[in-house]
Amino acid sequence: MSCRCRARRAAPLKMAVVRKGDAATKEEIPAQALAAAREWGARMLEPMALGGIFDGIAPLEHGGGRLMVRSLLKQYALWHPMNMTYVCDWARNGWDDADLALRELIAEFAEHSAPMPASLEAYNLELISPLRIIPAKRRGRKKATQILQDIAIVVLIIMLREEYGLAPTRRQDQRKSRPSACSVVNDVLTDKGVHRGGERAIEKVWERLSPRILNGFKWKGAGPSVRK
C-alpha cells in the first residue's frame, strides 16, 4: 500500500579495507579506519532498499528515526482494527508522528481508491471538520528523531573496534596522540555535515546504547595484524 518511492538498492556494505591477517603499520591503521568509515558513512546517508520499516530511509539522515517510527505506526495500525483506534487516539492526544502516519495512510487509500477502515475514515472526517480542536504538540526533544542515527553510530564504533582494533573511547590526555572509534566517527559525521555536538557527544551515545546493542557480546581480536 505504501506510496514511498523505491530506493536504489545499495551494494552490500563492506567495512574493512584491511582484514585480519593483513599487515599494516601502526601509522596506517588510523588512516585506513577513517577511509573505511567515510565510505560507510556515505552509504548510510543514502536511502536503503531493505523493505519493511527501513525502506527508503537513510540511517544517518536527521529525522530518519521519525520516518522509521511513522512507517512502524502505519504497519501496526493496519494489522488489526483495534490497533488503528489506538494510533488514532495517540494522534488525538498530540503525538504528531501518529498524526502524520495516519495522514499518509489516508493519502495512500485515496490514491488506490480503496475503502478506509472505519477508525481511519472517522479520523479523516475529524481532520476536515471546521470544529476540530488541534491538540497541543508534546514538548521537548523527540527521542525518535535520532534513534536510528544513534544506532548507526554505535554499529560503526563496533565495526571500527572489530576491524581496526580502535578503542571505543579515549582519555582526555590521549586526544591529540591516539584516535578512538568515537573520534573517527565524529570526524566522519562532521565531514558529512551531520553535527552531533563533538566527540564527547558521540561517546555519550556509545555509553547509552552500546550495553543494549552488545548485550553481552564478546570482542574478537584486536583488529588487523600490525607490521613493525
C-alpha positions in Angstrom: 0.0 0.0 0.0 2.9 2.3 0.6 3.5 5.0 -1.9 7.1 5.6 -1.0 9.3 5.5 -4.0 11.7 2.5 -4.1 15.2 3.5 -3.1 18.1 2.5 -5.1 19.4 -0.9 -3.8 22.7 -0.2 -2.3 25.7 -2.5 -2.7 26.4 -4.8 0.2 28.2 -3.0 3.0 31.9 -3.8 3.3 33.6 -2.1 6.1 37.2 -3.1 6.2 39.9 -2.1 3.8 42.3 -4.3 5.8 41.3 -7.7 7.0 42.6 -9.6 9.9 45.8 -11.3 8.9 46.8 -8.4 6.6 49.8 -6.5 7.7 49.6 -2.7 8.4 51.8 -0.3 10.3 50.5 1.5 13.4 50.5 4.7 11.4 48.4 3.2 8.6 45.6 1.8 10.7 44.0 5.1 11.7 44.1 6.4 8.1 42.6 3.1 6.8 39.9 3.2 9.6 39.0 6.8 8.7 38.8 6.0 5.0 36.6 2.9 5.6 34.4 4.9 8.0 33.9 7.7 5.4 32.8 5.1 2.8 30.4 3.6 5.3 29.1 7.0 6.4 28.4 7.9 2.8 26.3 4.8 2.3 24.4 5.4 5.5 23.3 8.8 4.1 21.7 7.1 1.1 18.1 5.7 1.4 18.1 1.9 1.9 16.1 -0.6 -0.1 15.7 -3.2 2.5 11.9 -3.4 2.6 9.8 -3.1 5.7 10.1 -0.1 8.1 13.6 0.8 6.9 12.7 1.1 3.2 13.7 4.4 1.7 15.3 5.7 4.9 18.9 6.9 5.3 20.1 5.8 8.8 22.3 8.9 9.3 19.8 11.4 7.9 18.5 13.8 10.6 14.9 12.7 11.4 15.4 9.2 9.9 14.3 7.8 13.2 10.9 9.6 13.0 10.5 8.3 9.4 11.1 4.8 10.8 8.6 5.3 13.6 5.9 6.6 11.2 6.4 3.5 9.0 6.2 1.3 12.0 3.0 3.0 13.2 1.4 2.5 9.8 2.2 -1.2 9.7 0.9 -1.5 13.3 -2.3 0.3 12.5 -3.1 -2.0 9.6 -2.5 -5.2 11.5 -5.8 -5.1 13.5 -8.8 -2.7 13.7 -8.1 -2.1 17.4 -4.5 -1.0 16.5 -5.9 1.6 14.2 -8.1 3.0 17.0 -5.0 3.2 19.3 -3.0 5.1 16.7 -5.9 7.5 16.2 -6.1 8.1 19.9 -2.4 8.8 20.1 -2.8 11.3 17.3 -5.7 13.0 19.0 -3.6 13.3 22.2 -0.9 15.3 20.4 1.6 12.7 19.1 2.4 14.3 15.8 4.2 11.2 14.4 0.9 9.2 14.8 -1.0 12.0 13.1 1.5 12.1 10.2 1.3 8.3 9.9 -2.5 8.4 9.7 -2.4 11.2 7.1 0.0 9.1 5.0 -2.4 6.2 5.2 -5.4 8.4 4.2 -3.4 9.6 1.1 -2.4 6.0 0.2 -6.0 4.7 0.5 -7.3 7.6 -1.6 -4.6 7.1 -4.2 -5.7 3.5 -4.7 -9.4 4.3 -4.4 -9.6 1.8 -1.6 -12.2 1.9 1.3 -10.6 3.1 4.5 -11.0 1.3 7.9 -13.8 2.8 10.0 -11.4 4.4 12.5 -9.3 5.9 9.8 -12.3 7.3 8.0 -13.6 8.8 11.2 -10.2 10.4 11.8 -10.2 11.8 8.2 -13.5 13.4 8.9 -12.2 15.0 12.1 -9.3 16.5 10.1 -11.6 18.4 7.8 -14.2 19.4 10.4 -14.4 23.2 11.0 -15.0 22.5 14.7 -11.8 20.4 15.1 -9.7 21.3 18.1 -6.0 20.9 17.2 -4.2 19.1 20.1 -1.2 20.6 21.7 2.0 19.0 20.5 4.2 17.3 23.0 7.1 19.5 24.1 10.7 18.5 24.4 13.2 16.8 22.1 11.7 13.8 20.3 13.7 10.7 21.1 12.6 9.1 17.8 14.3 11.8 15.8 17.8 10.5 16.3 17.3 6.9 17.4 18.2 5.4 14.0 21.2 7.7 13.7 22.3 6.7 17.2 22.1 3.0 16.3 24.1 3.6 13.2 26.8 5.4 15.2 27.1 2.6 17.7 27.3 0.0 14.9 30.1 1.9 13.2 32.0 2.1 16.5 31.7 -1.6 16.9 32.9 -2.2 13.4 35.9 0.1 13.9 36.8 -1.8 17.1 36.4 -5.2 15.4 38.2 -4.4 12.2 40.9 -2.0 13.3 41.3 -2.5 17.0 40.4 1.1 17.8 39.3 1.6 21.4 35.7 2.9 21.5 36.8 5.9 23.6 40.0 7.6 24.8 41.2 9.5 27.8 41.5 13.3 27.8 45.3 13.1 27.7 45.1 10.9 24.6 43.0 13.2 22.5 46.0 14.6 20.5 48.0 11.4 20.1 45.7 8.4 19.7 42.4 8.2 17.8 39.5 6.3 19.1 36.5 4.8 17.3 34.4 7.7 18.7 36.8 10.3 17.4 36.9 8.7 14.0 33.1 8.6 13.9 32.9 12.3 15.0 35.3 13.3 12.2 33.2 11.3 9.6 29.9 12.8 10.7 31.4 16.3 10.7 32.7 15.8 7.2 29.3 14.6 6.1 27.5 17.6 7.6 26.0 15.6 10.4 26.6 17.6 13.6 26.0 15.8 16.9 28.0 18.0 19.3 31.5 16.7 19.1 33.5 13.7 20.2 32.1 13.7 23.8 28.5 13.7 22.4 29.4 10.6 20.4 30.9 9.0 23.4 27.6 9.6 25.3 25.7 7.9 22.5 28.1 4.9 22.9 27.8 4.8 26.6 24.0 5.0 26.5 23.2 2.5 23.7 26.2 0.1 23.5 25.2 -2.1 26.5 21.8 -2.8 24.9 23.2 -3.4 21.4 26.2 -5.5 22.6 24.1 -7.4 25.2 27.0 -9.5 26.4 28.8 -9.6 23.1 32.5 -10.6 23.5 35.0 -8.7 21.4 37.0 -10.6 18.9 40.8 -10.0 18.3 42.3 -6.5 18.2 41.8 -5.8 14.5 44.3 -6.3 11.7 47.8 -7.6 12.4 50.4 -4.8 12.8 53.6 -4.7 10.8 56.5 -3.2 12.7 
